[in-house]
Amino acid sequence: MPVTTFVAMLFALAFASSLCNASIESVNVDVNFSDGVFVSCNSESNGLTNQGSGNVHVTVPVGQRVICRASWNGSSALFDGYDPQYDQGHAFVYWEVRQDGLYHSWDDKNFVKKGVWKIPAIVEN
């Protein structure tokens, strides 16, 4: 077998192996109150939107950003459900949507407030 063919086969085998071992990230958004809250998340990988009230779960390939929007009582909050730079190295990202804002965690126990509700400006004519 010529050396170039052997090297090409090794490269192809290594590439195929890396595809099989591709990692994914998991994003969980939980709504801690059910007073008309709606959450939708969109990942770059498939363009599909996962949405609902109560719990939203998104699974994406490593390094892909997930953008989420929460709506409640005429207010909204836009947030990075998964930020590849900030959340790097964490296979699971947890968000809690509460009445006083949005909370982020990597262990589903220790949550830190990362966002607040935005009330749209009233436009007068």
N, CA, C and O atoms as CSV, one atom per row, in Angstrom:
chain,resi,resn,atom,element,x,y,z
A,1,MET,N,N,0.859,-1.179,0.000
A,1,MET,CA,C,0.000,0.000,0.000
A,1,MET,C,C,0.899,1.235,0.000
A,1,MET,O,O,1.785,1.354,0.847
A,2,PRO,N,N,0.683,2.143,-0.931
A,2,PRO,CA,C,1.493,3.362,-0.965
A,2,PRO,C,C,1.296,4.171,0.320
A,2,PRO,O,O,0.240,4.128,0.950
A,3,VAL,N,N,2.345,4.907,0.686
A,3,VAL,CA,C,2.331,5.696,1.918
A,3,VAL,C,C,1.227,6.742,1.891
A,3,VAL,O,O,0.565,6.962,2.905
A,4,THR,N,N,1.016,7.391,0.752
A,4,THR,CA,C,-0.012,8.441,0.683
A,4,THR,C,C,-1.403,7.874,0.933
A,4,THR,O,O,-2.224,8.516,1.588
A,5,THR,N,N,-1.678,6.673,0.416
A,5,THR,CA,C,-2.976,6.051,0.650
A,5,THR,C,C,-3.143,5.719,2.128
A,5,THR,O,O,-4.212,5.931,2.700
A,6,PHE,N,N,-2.086,5.200,2.744
A,6,PHE,CA,C,-2.111,4.848,4.155
A,6,PHE,C,C,-2.360,6.085,5.020
A,6,PHE,O,O,-3.167,6.042,5.949
A,7,VAL,N,N,-1.666,7.188,4.714
A,7,VAL,CA,C,-1.840,8.435,5.465
A,7,VAL,C,C,-3.258,8.962,5.288
A,7,VAL,O,O,-3.877,9.423,6.246
A,8,ALA,N,N,-3.774,8.894,4.057
A,8,ALA,CA,C,-5.134,9.363,3.798
A,8,ALA,C,C,-6.150,8.530,4.575
A,8,ALA,O,O,-7.120,9.072,5.106
A,9,MET,N,N,-5.933,7.218,4.642
A,9,MET,CA,C,-6.844,6.351,5.391
A,9,MET,C,C,-6.784,6.649,6.888
A,9,MET,O,O,-7.816,6.652,7.559
A,10,LEU,N,N,-5.592,6.898,7.414
A,10,LEU,CA,C,-5.463,7.250,8.828
A,10,LEU,C,C,-6.181,8.560,9.136
A,10,LEU,O,O,-6.860,8.683,10.156
A,11,PHE,N,N,-6.025,9.535,8.244
A,11,PHE,CA,C,-6.685,10.825,8.422
A,11,PHE,C,C,-8.203,10.644,8.412
A,11,PHE,O,O,-8.901,11.201,9.260
A,12,ALA,N,N,-8.713,9.866,7.458
A,12,ALA,CA,C,-10.155,9.635,7.360
A,12,ALA,C,C,-10.677,8.921,8.602
A,12,ALA,O,O,-11.752,9.250,9.105
A,13,LEU,N,N,-9.928,7.955,9.089
A,13,LEU,CA,C,-10.324,7.226,10.288
A,13,LEU,C,C,-10.345,8.142,11.513
A,13,LEU,O,O,-11.267,8.073,12.326
A,14,ALA,N,N,-9.348,8.982,11.641
A,14,ALA,CA,C,-9.295,9.925,12.763
A,14,ALA,C,C,-10.452,10.912,12.692
A,14,ALA,O,O,-11.057,11.237,13.714
A,15,PHE,N,N,-10.764,11.391,11.487
A,15,PHE,CA,C,-11.867,12.336,11.302
A,15,PHE,C,C,-13.199,11.678,11.661
A,15,PHE,O,O,-14.017,12.270,12.366
A,16,ALA,N,N,-13.415,10.454,11.175
A,16,ALA,CA,C,-14.654,9.737,11.473
A,16,ALA,C,C,-14.783,9.484,12.968
A,16,ALA,O,O,-15.879,9.583,13.521
A,17,SER,N,N,-13.692,9.164,13.616
A,17,SER,CA,C,-13.706,8.932,15.055
A,17,SER,C,C,-14.089,10.194,15.809
A,17,SER,O,O,-14.828,10.128,16.792
A,18,SER,N,N,-13.599,11.337,15.365
A,18,SER,CA,C,-13.935,12.591,16.045
A,18,SER,C,C,-15.405,12.931,15.876
A,18,SER,O,O,-16.002,13.533,16.769
A,19,LEU,N,N,-16.007,12.556,14.740
A,19,LEU,CA,C,-17.429,12.807,14.548
A,19,LEU,C,C,-18.266,11.967,15.507
A,19,LEU,O,O,-19.282,12.434,16.023
A,20,CYS,N,N,-17.845,10.746,15.741
A,20,CYS,CA,C,-18.578,9.862,16.645
A,20,CYS,C,C,-18.489,10.340,18.089
A,20,CYS,O,O,-19.394,10.084,18.883
A,21,ASN,N,N,-17.421,11.021,18.431
A,21,ASN,CA,C,-17.221,11.475,19.803
A,21,ASN,C,C,-17.646,12.923,20.008
A,21,ASN,O,O,-17.305,13.528,21.024
A,22,ALA,N,N,-18.386,13.485,19.056
A,22,ALA,CA,C,-18.803,14.878,19.169
A,22,ALA,C,C,-19.619,15.060,20.446
A,22,ALA,O,O,-20.491,14.248,20.754
A,23,SER,N,N,-19.337,16.110,21.171
A,23,SER,CA,C,-20.025,16.367,22.435
A,23,SER,C,C,-21.201,17.298,22.214
A,23,SER,O,O,-21.273,18.019,21.219
A,24,ILE,N,N,-22.105,17.263,23.154
A,24,ILE,CA,C,-23.243,18.170,23.112
A,24,ILE,C,C,-23.339,18.895,24.443
A,24,ILE,O,O,-22.815,18.439,25.459
A,25,GLU,N,N,-24.011,20.020,24.416
A,25,GLU,CA,C,-24.276,20.800,25.622
A,25,GLU,C,C,-25.776,20.721,25.883
A,25,GLU,O,O,-26.568,20.572,24.954
A,26,SER,N,N,-26.148,20.821,27.120
A,26,SER,CA,C,-27.544,20.755,27.496
A,26,SER,C,C,-27.925,22.018,28.255
A,26,SER,O,O,-27.265,22.392,29.224
A,27,VAL,N,N,-28.981,22.665,27.817
A,27,VAL,CA,C,-29.462,23.893,28.446
A,27,VAL,C,C,-30.865,23.628,28.984
A,27,VAL,O,O,-31.738,23.167,28.249
A,28,ASN,N,N,-31.078,23.915,30.247
A,28,ASN,CA,C,-32.389,23.759,30.867
A,28,ASN,C,C,-32.867,25.115,31.366
A,28,ASN,O,O,-32.156,25.797,32.105
A,29,VAL,N,N,-34.067,25.504,30.965
A,29,VAL,CA,C,-34.669,26.747,31.437
A,29,VAL,C,C,-35.935,26.367,32.189
A,29,VAL,O,O,-36.876,25.836,31.599
A,30,ASP,N,N,-35.961,26.636,33.481
A,30,ASP,CA,C,-37.122,26.325,34.310
A,30,ASP,C,C,-37.830,27.607,34.713
A,30,ASP,O,O,-37.196,28.597,35.077
A,31,VAL,N,N,-39.145,27.573,34.642
A,31,VAL,CA,C,-39.954,28.707,35.072
A,31,VAL,C,C,-40.463,28.390,36.472
A,31,VAL,O,O,-41.160,27.396,36.674
A,32,ASN,N,N,-40.112,29.237,37.442
A,32,ASN,CA,C,-40.473,28.977,38.834
A,32,ASN,C,C,-41.828,29.543,39.230
A,32,ASN,O,O,-42.216,29.444,40.394
A,33,PHE,N,N,-42.534,30.114,38.317
A,33,PHE,CA,C,-43.898,30.548,38.578
A,33,PHE,C,C,-44.653,30.434,37.267
A,33,PHE,O,O,-44.058,30.564,36.197
A,34,SER,N,N,-45.932,30.198,37.333
A,34,SER,CA,C,-46.677,29.884,36.111
A,34,SER,C,C,-47.657,30.981,35.726
A,34,SER,O,O,-48.664,30.714,35.071
A,35,ASP,N,N,-47.377,32.176,36.117
A,35,ASP,CA,C,-48.284,33.297,35.877
A,35,ASP,C,C,-48.138,33.843,34.458
A,35,ASP,O,O,-47.807,35.015,34.273
A,36,GLY,N,N,-48.383,33.000,33.459
A,36,GLY,CA,C,-48.353,33.453,32.072
A,36,GLY,C,C,-46.972,33.643,31.480
A,36,GLY,O,O,-46.822,34.399,30.521
A,37,VAL,N,N,-45.957,32.982,32.021
A,37,VAL,CA,C,-44.594,33.103,31.490
A,37,VAL,C,C,-44.450,32.199,30.275
A,37,VAL,O,O,-44.918,31.061,30.272
A,38,PHE,N,N,-43.800,32.717,29.251
A,38,PHE,CA,C,-43.534,31.947,28.037
A,38,PHE,C,C,-42.056,32.082,27.705
A,38,PHE,O,O,-41.528,33.194,27.683
A,39,VAL,N,N,-41.382,30.970,27.448
A,39,VAL,CA,C,-39.952,30.973,27.136
A,39,VAL,C,C,-39.733,30.291,25.798
A,39,VAL,O,O,-40.304,29.232,25.535
A,40,SER,N,N,-38.900,30.898,24.945
A,40,SER,CA,C,-38.512,30.253,23.688
A,40,SER,C,C,-37.006,30.362,23.531
A,40,SER,O,O,-36.409,31.388,23.856
A,41,CYS,N,N,-36.393,29.287,23.026
A,41,CYS,CA,C,-34.948,29.244,22.810
A,41,CYS,C,C,-34.665,28.776,21.395
A,41,CYS,O,O,-35.353,27.902,20.869
A,42,ASN,N,N,-33.654,29.361,20.790
A,42,ASN,CA,C,-33.298,29.055,19.413
A,42,ASN,C,C,-31.809,28.789,19.343
A,42,ASN,O,O,-31.009,29.620,19.774
A,43,SER,N,N,-31.427,27.642,18.806
A,43,SER,CA,C,-30.009,27.321,18.650
A,43,SER,C,C,-29.586,27.513,17.206
A,43,SER,O,O,-30.405,27.408,16.293
A,44,GLU,N,N,-28.306,27.796,17.001
A,44,GLU,CA,C,-27.777,28.004,15.661
A,44,GLU,C,C,-27.722,26.708,14.865
A,44,GLU,O,O,-27.714,26.741,13.634
A,45,SER,N,N,-27.686,25.570,15.545
A,45,SER,CA,C,-27.462,24.300,14.858
A,45,SER,C,C,-28.623,23.886,13.970
A,45,SER,O,O,-28.409,23.346,12.885
A,46,ASN,N,N,-29.838,24.129,14.412
A,46,ASN,CA,C,-30.958,23.650,13.616
A,46,ASN,C,C,-31.985,24.725,13.303
A,46,ASN,O,O,-32.902,24.490,12.515
A,47,GLY,N,N,-31.852,25.876,13.892
A,47,GLY,CA,C,-32.796,26.953,13.628
A,47,GLY,C,C,-34.174,26.707,14.221
A,47,GLY,O,O,-35.077,27.524,14.037
A,48,LEU,N,N,-34.353,25.609,14.923
A,48,LEU,CA,C,-35.647,25.300,15.506
A,48,LEU,C,C,-35.797,25.998,16.844
A,48,LEU,O,O,-34.813,26.272,17.531
A,49,THR,N,N,-37.014,26.277,17.200
A,49,THR,CA,C,-37.291,26.939,18.467
A,49,THR,C,C,-37.934,25.951,19.427
A,49,THR,O,O,-38.928,25.305,19.094
A,50,ASN,N,N,-37.366,25.839,20.608
A,50,ASN,CA,C,-37.986,25.072,21.687
A,50,ASN,C,C,-38.701,26.088,22.555
A,50,ASN,O,O,-38.106,27.085,22.964
A,51,GLN,N,N,-39.960,25.848,22.838
A,51,GLN,CA,C,-40.701,26.854,23.575
A,51,GLN,C,C,-41.711,26.205,24.504
A,51,GLN,O,O,-42.071,25.038,24.351
A,52,GLY,N,N,-42.151,26.985,25.461
A,52,GLY,CA,C,-43.169,26.503,26.371
A,52,GLY,C,C,-43.198,27.294,27.650
A,52,GLY,O,O,-42.442,28.249,27.831
A,53,SER,N,N,-44.081,26.887,28.534
A,53,SER,CA,C,-44.132,27.486,29.857
A,53,SER,C,C,-43.942,26.350,30.847
A,53,SER,O,O,-44.601,25.316,30.737
A,54,GLY,N,N,-43.076,26.525,31.782
A,54,GLY,CA,C,-42.755,25.486,32.751
A,54,GLY,C,C,-41.318,25.055,32.614
A,54,GLY,O,O,-40.508,25.327,33.500
A,55,ASN,N,N,-40.975,24.381,31.514
A,55,ASN,CA,C,-39.606,23.922,31.321
A,55,ASN,C,C,-39.283,23.879,29.838
A,55,ASN,O,O,-40.077,23.391,29.033
A,56,VAL,N,N,-38.126,24.387,29.488
A,56,VAL,CA,C,-37.628,24.320,28.111
A,56,VAL,C,C,-36.267,23.654,28.164
A,56,VAL,O,O,-35.413,24.051,28.957
A,57,HIS,N,N,-36.054,22.644,27.328
A,57,HIS,CA,C,-34.771,21.937,27.287
A,57,HIS,C,C,-34.230,22.009,25.863
A,57,HIS,O,O,-34.937,21.697,24.906
A,58,VAL,N,N,-32.975,22.422,25.732
A,58,VAL,CA,C,-32.314,22.526,24.429
A,58,VAL,C,C,-30.998,21.769,24.501
A,58,VAL,O,O,-30.239,21.941,25.455
A,59,THR,N,N,-30.717,20.938,23.514
A,59,THR,CA,C,-29.444,20.235,23.418
A,59,THR,C,C,-28.777,20.660,22.120
A,59,THR,O,O,-29.376,20.558,21.050
A,60,VAL,N,N,-27.539,21.136,22.210
A,60,VAL,CA,C,-26.832,21.649,21.030
A,60,VAL,C,C,-25.400,21.129,20.998
A,60,VAL,O,O,-24.856,20.748,22.034
A,61,PRO,N,N,-24.783,21.109,19.808
A,61,PRO,CA,C,-23.366,20.738,19.719
A,61,PRO,C,C,-22.498,21.732,20.492
A,61,PRO,O,O,-22.858,22.899,20.645
A,62,VAL,N,N,-21.364,21.258,20.971
A,62,VAL,CA,C,-20.426,22.098,21.718
A,62,VAL,C,C,-20.084,23.338,20.909
A,62,VAL,O,O,-19.852,23.264,19.703
A,63,GLY,N,N,-20.055,24.471,21.585
A,63,GLY,CA,C,-19.621,25.711,20.955
A,63,GLY,C,C,-20.702,26.498,20.251
A,63,GLY,O,O,-20.424,27.578,19.731
A,64,GLN,N,N,-21.933,25.995,20.215
A,64,GLN,CA,C,-23.001,26.734,19.542
A,64,GLN,C,C,-23.814,27.530,20.553
A,64,GLN,O,O,-24.141,27.045,21.637
A,65,ARG,N,N,-24.126,28.739,20.179
A,65,ARG,CA,C,-24.853,29.663,21.041
A,65,ARG,C,C,-26.350,29.350,21.033
A,65,ARG,O,O,-26.914,28.967,20.008
A,66,VAL,N,N,-26.971,29.519,22.185
A,66,VAL,CA,C,-28.417,29.380,22.311
A,66,VAL,C,C,-28.961,30.713,22.815
A,66,VAL,O,O,-28.530,31.211,23.855
A,67,ILE,N,N,-29.895,31.280,22.085
A,67,ILE,CA,C,-30.501,32.553,22.469
A,67,ILE,C,C,-31.927,32.270,22.938
A,67,ILE,O,O,-32.690,31.583,22.259
A,68,CYS,N,N,-32.274,32.806,24.100
A,68,CYS,CA,C,-33.603,32.580,24.666
A,68,CYS,C,C,-34.297,33.910,24.933
A,68,CYS,O,O,-33.661,34.943,25.140
A,69,ARG,N,N,-35.614,33.844,24.922
A,69,ARG,CA,C,-36.432,35.013,25.234
A,69,ARG,C,C,-37.541,34.558,26.168
A,69,ARG,O,O,-38.243,33.585,25.895
A,70,ALA,N,N,-37.684,35.267,27.259
A,70,ALA,CA,C,-38.765,35.008,28.205
A,70,ALA,C,C,-39.733,36.185,28.151
A,70,ALA,O,O,-39.307,37.340,28.104
A,71,SER,N,N,-41.029,35.898,28.156
A,71,SER,CA,C,-42.059,36.939,28.139
A,71,SER,C,C,-43.003,36.722,29.312
A,71,SER,O,O,-43.371,35.594,29.638
A,72,TRP,N,N,-43.384,37.832,29.937
A,72,TRP,CA,C,-44.289,37.747,31.075
A,72,TRP,C,C,-44.941,39.096,31.324
A,72,TRP,O,O,-44.245,40.095,31.499
A,73,ASN,N,N,-46.260,39.138,31.342
A,73,ASN,CA,C,-47.005,40.335,31.734
A,73,ASN,C,C,-46.613,41.586,30.946
A,73,ASN,O,O,-46.556,42.672,31.523
A,74,GLY,N,N,-46.348,41.465,29.669
A,74,GLY,CA,C,-45.947,42.613,28.860
A,74,GLY,C,C,-44.474,42.953,28.949
A,74,GLY,O,O,-44.011,43.868,28.268
A,75,SER,N,N,-43.730,42.239,29.770
A,75,SER,CA,C,-42.283,42.439,29.888
A,75,SER,C,C,-41.575,41.287,29.194
A,75,SER,O,O,-42.160,40.228,28.970
A,76,SER,N,N,-40.309,41.504,28.857
A,76,SER,CA,C,-39.544,40.427,28.235
A,76,SER,C,C,-38.088,40.505,28.677
A,76,SER,O,O,-37.625,41.523,29.190
A,77,ALA,N,N,-37.392,39.412,28.464
A,77,ALA,CA,C,-35.963,39.343,28.767
A,77,ALA,C,C,-35.309,38.470,27.703
A,77,ALA,O,O,-35.741,37.342,27.464
A,78,LEU,N,N,-34.278,38.989,27.073
A,78,LEU,CA,C,-33.504,38.261,26.075
A,78,LEU,C,C,-32.190,37.866,26.730
A,78,LEU,O,O,-31.531,38.706,27.343
A,79,PHE,N,N,-31.794,36.586,26.610
A,79,PHE,CA,C,-30.563,36.143,27.266
A,79,PHE,C,C,-29.921,35.006,26.489
A,79,PHE,O,O,-30.586,34.291,25.738
A,80,ASP,N,N,-28.612,34.851,26.683
A,80,ASP,CA,C,-27.874,33.739,26.088
A,80,ASP,C,C,-28.092,32.510,26.954
A,80,ASP,O,O,-27.510,32.397,28.033
A,81,GLY,N,N,-28.915,31.601,26.495
A,81,GLY,CA,C,-29.141,30.368,27.231
A,81,GLY,C,C,-27.852,29.579,27.366
A,81,GLY,O,O,-27.585,28.975,28.405
A,82,TYR,N,N,-27.058,29.590,26.309
A,82,TYR,CA,C,-25.717,29.003,26.346
A,82,TYR,C,C,-24.788,29.920,25.574
A,82,TYR,O,O,-24.988,30.158,24.383
A,83,ASP,N,N,-23.778,30.431,26.247
A,83,ASP,CA,C,-22.760,31.281,25.639
A,83,ASP,C,C,-21.470,30.465,25.577
A,83,ASP,O,O,-20.907,30.143,26.624
A,84,PRO,N,N,-20.982,30.120,24.372
A,84,PRO,CA,C,-19.801,29.260,24.250
A,84,PRO,C,C,-18.576,29.776,24.995
A,84,PRO,O,O,-17.768,28.974,25.464
A,85,GLN,N,N,-18.417,31.079,25.115
A,85,GLN,CA,C,-17.251,31.615,25.819
A,85,GLN,C,C,-17.449,31.562,27.333
A,85,GLN,O,O,-16.555,31.130,28.061
A,86,TYR,N,N,-18.600,31.991,27.804
A,86,TYR,CA,C,-18.856,32.057,29.245
A,86,TYR,C,C,-19.087,30.670,29.850
A,86,TYR,O,O,-18.575,30.365,30.926
A,87,ASP,N,N,-19.858,29.836,29.153
A,87,ASP,CA,C,-20.245,28.531,29.689
A,87,ASP,C,C,-19.306,27.397,29.280
A,87,ASP,O,O,-19.581,26.232,29.565
A,88,GLN,N,N,-18.211,27.729,28.620
A,88,GLN,CA,C,-17.269,26.723,28.129
A,88,GLN,C,C,-16.824,25.783,29.251
A,88,GLN,O,O,-16.500,26.225,30.353
A,89,GLY,N,N,-16.813,24.490,28.955
A,89,GLY,CA,C,-16.381,23.503,29.935
A,89,GLY,C,C,-17.496,22.983,30.825
A,89,GLY,O,O,-17.271,22.090,31.642
A,90,HIS,N,N,-18.685,23.523,30.678
A,90,HIS,CA,C,-19.829,23.080,31.478
A,90,HIS,C,C,-20.831,22.394,30.552
A,90,HIS,O,O,-21.410,23.032,29.672
A,91,ALA,N,N,-21.028,21.114,30.752
A,91,ALA,CA,C,-21.925,20.351,29.884
A,91,ALA,C,C,-23.393,20.696,30.123
A,91,ALA,O,O,-24.231,20.505,29.242
A,92,PHE,N,N,-23.698,21.200,31.308
A,92,PHE,CA,C,-25.077,21.556,31.631
A,92,PHE,C,C,-25.143,23.007,32.088
A,92,PHE,O,O,-24.316,23.464,32.878
A,93,VAL,N,N,-26.130,23.713,31.584
A,93,VAL,CA,C,-26.381,25.096,31.981
A,93,VAL,C,C,-27.840,25.169,32.414
A,93,VAL,O,O,-28.730,24.689,31.710
A,94,TYR,N,N,-28.076,25.763,33.560
A,94,TYR,CA,C,-29.426,25.859,34.108
A,94,TYR,C,C,-29.821,27.324,34.255
A,94,TYR,O,O,-29.023,28.163,34.675
A,95,TRP,N,N,-31.046,27.604,33.907
A,95,TRP,CA,C,-31.615,28.936,34.092
A,95,TRP,C,C,-32.917,28.792,34.854
A,95,TRP,O,O,-33.680,27.853,34.624
A,96,GLU,N,N,-33.171,29.722,35.762
A,96,GLU,CA,C,-34.465,29.817,36.417
A,96,GLU,C,C,-35.060,31.173,36.077
A,96,GLU,O,O,-34.404,32.208,36.189
A,97,VAL,N,N,-36.311,31.140,35.663
A,97,VAL,CA,C,-37.037,32.368,35.366
A,97,VAL,C,C,-37.918,32.648,36.578
A,97,VAL,O,O,-38.821,31.875,36.898
A,98,ARG,N,N,-37.642,33.757,37.240
A,98,ARG,CA,C,-38.386,34.132,38.443
A,98,ARG,C,C,-39.044,35.488,38.229
A,98,ARG,O,O,-38.756,36.184,37.256
A,99,GLN,N,N,-39.927,35.852,39.146
A,99,GLN,CA,C,-40.612,37.137,39.030
A,99,GLN,C,C,-39.650,38.309,39.103
A,99,GLN,O,O,-39.922,39.363,38.529
A,100,ASP,N,N,-38.529,38.147,39.801
A,100,ASP,CA,C,-37.592,39.270,39.938
A,100,ASP,C,C,-36.422,39.195,38.956
A,100,ASP,O,O,-35.517,40.026,39.028
A,101,GLY,N,N,-36.416,38.221,38.039
A,101,GLY,CA,C,-35.352,38.184,37.037
A,101,GLY,C,C,-34.972,36.784,36.597
A,101,GLY,O,O,-35.694,35.817,36.842
A,102,LEU,N,N,-33.818,36.695,35.939
A,102,LEU,CA,C,-33.310,35.445,35.380
A,102,LEU,C,C,-32.051,35.028,36.124
A,102,LEU,O,O,-31.162,35.845,36.361
A,103,TYR,N,N,-31.978,33.759,36.490
A,103,TYR,CA,C,-30.873,33.247,37.293
A,103,TYR,C,C,-30.152,32.116,36.559
A,103,TYR,O,O,-30.794,31.257,35.954
A,104,HIS,N,N,-28.820,32.118,36.612
A,104,HIS,CA,C,-27.946,31.183,35.895
A,104,HIS,C,C,-27.216,30.272,36.880
A,104,HIS,O,O,-26.838,30.702,37.970
A,105,SER,N,N,-27.022,29.012,36.492
A,105,SER,CA,C,-26.277,28.063,37.326
A,105,SER,C,C,-25.633,26.998,36.447
A,105,SER,O,O,-26.117,26.701,35.355
A,106,TRP,N,N,-24.532,26.426,36.937
A,106,TRP,CA,C,-23.911,25.290,36.262
A,106,TRP,C,C,-24.165,23.991,37.018
A,106,TRP,O,O,-23.888,22.913,36.493
A,107,ASP,N,N,-24.692,24.074,38.253
A,107,ASP,CA,C,-24.886,22.859,39.049
A,107,ASP,C,C,-26.339,22.635,39.473
A,107,ASP,O,O,-26.627,21.686,40.202
A,108,ASP,N,N,-27.247,23.487,39.030
A,108,ASP,CA,C,-28.668,23.401,39.355
A,108,ASP,C,C,-28.937,23.591,40.848
A,108,ASP,O,O,-29.981,23.183,41.357
A,109,LYS,N,N,-27.978,24.216,41.548
A,109,LYS,CA,C,-28.138,24.465,42.986
A,109,LYS,C,C,-27.839,25.914,43.344
A,109,LYS,O,O,-28.607,26.556,44.061
A,110,ASN,N,N,-26.725,26.422,42.845
A,110,ASN,CA,C,-26.273,27.778,43.167
A,110,ASN,C,C,-26.577,28.700,41.990
A,110,ASN,O,O,-25.868,28.694,40.983
A,111,PHE,N,N,-27.631,29.485,42.129
A,111,PHE,CA,C,-28.065,30.359,41.044
A,111,PHE,C,C,-27.635,31.800,41.302
A,111,PHE,O,O,-27.698,32.290,42.429
A,112,VAL,N,N,-27.198,32.465,40.239
A,112,VAL,CA,C,-26.760,33.859,40.302
A,112,VAL,C,C,-27.642,34.669,39.358
A,112,VAL,O,O,-27.858,34.280,38.210
A,113,LYS,N,N,-28.149,35.792,39.847
A,113,LYS,CA,C,-29.010,36.643,39.028
A,113,LYS,C,C,-28.209,37.245,37.881
A,113,LYS,O,O,-27.177,37.880,38.102
A,114,LYS,N,N,-28.690,37.042,36.644
A,114,LYS,CA,C,-27.983,37.525,35.452
A,114,LYS,C,C,-28.825,38.441,34.575
A,114,LYS,O,O,-28.296,39.064,33.655
A,115,GLY,N,N,-30.106,38.535,34.836
A,115,GLY,CA,C,-30.940,39.365,33.978
A,115,GLY,C,C,-32.180,39.846,34.696
A,115,GLY,O,O,-32.590,39.280,35.709
A,116,VAL,N,N,-32.769,40.895,34.161
A,116,VAL,CA,C,-33.998,41.456,34.718
A,116,VAL,C,C,-35.016,41.623,33.599
A,116,VAL,O,O,-34.674,41.606,32.417
A,117,TRP,N,N,-36.259,41.782,33.993
A,117,TRP,CA,C,-37.329,42.003,33.032
A,117,TRP,C,C,-37.238,43.407,32.457
A,117,TRP,O,O,-36.974,44.366,33.182
A,118,LYS,N,N,-37.453,43.522,31.179
A,118,LYS,CA,C,-37.466,44.820,30.500
A,118,LYS,C,C,-38.913,45.159,30.157
A,118,LYS,O,O,-39.618,44.379,29.517
A,119,ILE,N,N,-39.332,46.325,30.592
A,119,ILE,CA,C,-40.677,46.785,30.277
A,119,ILE,C,C,-40.574,47.667,29.045
A,119,ILE,O,O,-39.809,48.631,29.038
A,120,PRO,N,N,-41.341,47.347,27.991
A,120,PRO,CA,C,-41.230,48.154,26.773
A,120,PRO,C,C,-41.652,49.601,27.018
A,120,PRO,O,O,-42.563,49.878,27.798
A,121,ALA,N,N,-40.981,50.493,26.346
A,121,ALA,CA,C,-41.301,51.921,26.467
A,121,ALA,C,C,-42.658,52.200,25.834
A,121,ALA,O,O,-43.036,51.591,24.834
A,122,ILE,N,N,-43.368,53.120,26.432
A,122,ILE,CA,C,-44.662,53.522,25.882
A,122,ILE,C,C,-44.415,54.629,24.871
A,122,ILE,O,O,-43.795,55.648,25.175
A,123,VAL,N,N,-44.910,54.410,23.673
A,123,VAL,CA,C,-44.729,55.399,22.608
A,123,VAL,C,C,-46.005,56.220,22.500
A,123,VAL,O,O,-47.091,55.685,22.277
A,124,GLU,N,N,-45.855,57.523,22.663
A,124,GLU,CA,C,-47.017,58.405,22.552
A,124,GLU,C,C,-47.066,58.996,21.154
A,124,GLU,O,O,-46.040,59.377,20.591
A,125,ASN,N,N,-48.251,59.066,20.610
A,125,ASN,CA,C,-48.431,59.647,19.264
A,125,ASN,C,C,-48.845,61.084,19.339
A,125,ASN,O,O,-49.038,61.725,18.306
